[in-house]
């Protein structure tokens, strides 16, 4: 349930942008702007982890804890996603794997 809330929180800025822009500019520019805002958030996080390696390490630790809890609950695919997130965060932080 928390994973769903995180996904919705990541989509909310893009949806809000599209909703606010469609009144003045129409649906096509609004949807494109919403997609741009939604795509920029993960890119911003990756750039922040490259610039500040301790942030990448903290994200990796949090992702590892979430993966372990998901494995304990039997949710293999979600846990594997968290492991991939931890690996990306460690790579951004410059930790040799």
HELIX and SHEET records of a PDB file:
HELIX    1   1 UNK A    2  UNK A   25  1                                  24    
HELIX    2   2 UNK A   27  UNK A   51  1                                  25    
HELIX    3   3 UNK A   53  UNK A   73  1                                  21    
HELIX    4   4 UNK A   76  UNK A   93  1                                  18    
END                                                                             
